[in-house]
């Protein structure tokens, strides 16, 4: 199998694909990290040893060709010889303890735009609570970004800037402060 091109297709730069299965219209991709060792998260040293794989993590990835894609990533146990810390392999594409890749989570808010959370959850076959949590977190970040951008543009502008609290209660009055 030409796993290099398949890894590029699925945008899995840090992983090499060992096997792909198609079961009930879902793709199950078994992957391994390209690197053999990973630096210790505490001391950043490379004097580590592999202790084996505890289990396979099942992580949802972006859909491909109209099918759901799941990655089976080994939870490789590691130990640092220098600081004697034990840790599990940290993947760039998926945060530890998460069931979805970062790319899949980043795509969820755009599924909700122009639809409801329930509709997006059905379309992506993802729990409603997950879609809602990801969308709320995204909308808070996006709102803060838009507000900061608007404020910056208003400060830099030489023209009149109309705020949300500027309205006329009666004809001839132009702002909230004049109405009182």
C-alpha positions as CSV (number, residue, x, y, z in Angstrom):
1,X,0.0,0.0,0.0
2,X,1.2,3.5,-0.8
3,X,0.8,4.9,2.7
4,X,2.8,8.0,2.1
5,X,0.2,9.4,-0.4
6,X,-2.7,8.2,1.8
7,X,-1.2,10.0,4.8
8,X,-1.1,13.2,2.6
9,X,-4.7,12.6,1.5
10,X,-5.9,12.3,5.1
11,X,-3.5,15.1,6.3
12,X,-1.7,12.9,8.8
13,X,1.8,14.3,8.7
14,X,3.1,12.8,12.0
15,X,1.6,9.4,11.3
16,X,2.2,6.5,9.0
17,X,-0.7,4.3,8.0
18,X,-0.4,0.6,8.5
19,X,-3.8,-0.6,7.6
20,X,-7.2,0.7,6.3
21,X,-10.4,-1.2,6.7
22,X,-13.9,-0.4,5.3
23,X,-16.5,-1.7,7.7
24,X,-20.2,-0.7,7.4
25,X,-19.4,2.4,5.3
26,X,-16.8,3.7,7.8
27,X,-13.1,3.8,7.3
28,X,-10.9,2.5,10.1
29,X,-7.3,3.6,9.7
30,X,-4.6,2.0,11.8
31,X,-1.7,4.4,12.3
32,X,1.7,4.5,14.0
33,X,3.8,7.6,14.8
34,X,6.6,8.2,12.3
35,X,9.1,8.9,15.1
36,X,10.2,6.1,17.4
37,X,10.8,8.2,20.5
38,X,9.3,11.4,21.8
39,X,10.9,13.8,24.2
40,X,9.9,13.8,27.9
41,X,7.2,16.4,28.6
42,X,8.8,17.3,31.9
43,X,12.5,17.6,31.3
44,X,12.4,17.7,27.4
45,X,15.1,15.1,27.4
46,X,15.4,12.4,24.7
47,X,16.7,9.7,27.1
48,X,13.4,7.8,27.0
49,X,12.4,4.2,26.6
50,X,9.2,2.7,25.1
51,X,7.3,0.5,27.5
52,X,4.8,-0.9,24.9
53,X,1.3,0.0,23.9
54,X,-1.4,-0.1,26.5
55,X,-4.4,0.1,24.1
56,X,-5.6,1.5,20.8
57,X,-7.3,5.0,20.9
58,X,-10.3,5.3,18.5
59,X,-10.3,8.9,17.3
60,X,-12.8,10.4,14.8
61,X,-11.2,12.3,11.9
62,X,-12.5,14.3,9.0
63,X,-14.9,12.5,6.7
64,X,-13.5,11.2,3.4
65,X,-15.5,10.3,0.2
66,X,-18.8,10.7,2.1
67,X,-17.7,8.2,4.8
68,X,-16.8,8.6,8.5
69,X,-13.1,8.1,9.3
70,X,-11.7,6.7,12.5
71,X,-8.1,6.5,13.5
72,X,-6.8,3.8,15.7
73,X,-3.7,5.3,17.4
74,X,-1.7,3.2,19.8
75,X,-1.4,4.6,23.4
76,X,2.4,4.1,23.6
77,X,3.7,4.1,27.2
78,X,7.0,5.9,27.6
79,X,9.4,6.4,30.5
80,X,12.2,9.0,30.9
81,X,15.4,7.6,32.2
82,X,16.6,11.0,33.4
83,X,13.7,12.2,35.5
84,X,11.9,8.8,35.8
85,X,8.6,10.3,34.6
86,X,6.1,8.0,32.9
87,X,3.9,9.4,30.1
88,X,1.9,8.4,27.1
89,X,2.7,9.4,23.6
90,X,1.3,12.8,22.7
91,X,-0.1,13.2,19.2
92,X,-0.2,16.6,17.5
93,X,-3.4,15.8,15.6
94,X,-5.4,14.8,18.7
95,X,-5.2,16.1,22.2
96,X,-4.9,13.6,25.0
97,X,-8.1,12.1,26.2
98,X,-10.1,13.5,23.2
99,X,-12.2,11.3,20.9
100,X,-11.9,13.7,17.9
101,X,-8.9,15.1,16.0
102,X,-8.3,18.8,16.2
103,X,-9.1,19.1,12.5
104,X,-12.5,17.4,13.0
105,X,-13.3,19.7,16.0
106,X,-12.3,22.8,13.9
107,X,-14.8,21.7,11.2
108,X,-17.8,21.3,13.5
109,X,-18.7,25.0,14.0
110,X,-18.9,25.6,10.2
111,X,-21.5,22.7,10.1
112,X,-23.7,24.7,12.5
113,X,-23.6,28.0,10.6
114,X,-26.9,28.3,8.7
115,X,-28.4,25.3,10.6
116,X,-29.2,24.2,14.1
117,X,-26.9,22.3,16.4
118,X,-29.2,19.3,16.2
119,X,-29.2,19.3,12.4
120,X,-25.4,19.6,12.4
121,X,-25.1,16.8,14.9
122,X,-27.3,14.5,12.7
123,X,-25.4,15.4,9.6
124,X,-21.9,14.8,11.1
125,X,-23.2,11.8,13.2
126,X,-21.8,13.4,16.3
127,X,-23.5,13.8,19.7
128,X,-25.5,17.0,20.1
129,X,-23.7,17.9,23.3
130,X,-20.3,17.7,21.6
131,X,-21.4,19.9,18.7
132,X,-22.9,22.4,21.1
133,X,-19.8,22.5,23.3
134,X,-17.5,23.0,20.4
135,X,-19.7,25.6,18.7
136,X,-20.1,27.6,22.0
137,X,-16.3,27.6,22.5
138,X,-15.7,28.7,18.9
139,X,-18.4,31.4,19.0
140,X,-16.9,32.9,22.2
141,X,-13.5,33.1,20.5
142,X,-14.9,34.4,17.3
143,X,-17.0,37.0,19.1
144,X,-14.0,38.3,21.1
145,X,-12.0,38.5,17.8
146,X,-14.8,40.4,16.0
147,X,-15.3,42.8,18.9
148,X,-11.5,43.5,19.1
149,X,-11.3,44.1,15.3
150,X,-14.4,46.4,15.3
151,X,-13.1,48.4,18.3
152,X,-9.7,48.8,16.6
153,X,-11.3,49.9,13.3
154,X,-13.5,52.4,15.2
155,X,-10.6,53.9,17.1
156,X,-8.6,54.3,13.8
157,X,-11.5,55.7,11.9
158,X,-11.9,59.5,11.3
159,X,-15.6,59.1,10.4
160,X,-18.7,58.8,12.6
161,X,-19.0,55.5,14.3
162,X,-22.5,54.4,15.3
163,X,-22.7,52.3,18.4
164,X,-25.4,49.9,19.3
165,X,-26.7,52.2,22.1
166,X,-27.1,55.2,19.7
167,X,-30.8,55.4,18.8
168,X,-33.6,58.0,18.8
169,X,-36.5,57.6,21.1
170,X,-38.3,60.6,19.5
171,X,-37.8,62.3,16.2
172,X,-35.0,64.8,16.4
173,X,-33.1,63.1,19.2
174,X,-30.0,61.3,18.2
175,X,-28.6,59.4,21.2
176,X,-29.6,57.7,24.4
177,X,-28.1,60.5,26.5
178,X,-30.2,63.3,24.8
179,X,-33.4,61.3,25.4
180,X,-33.2,61.7,29.2
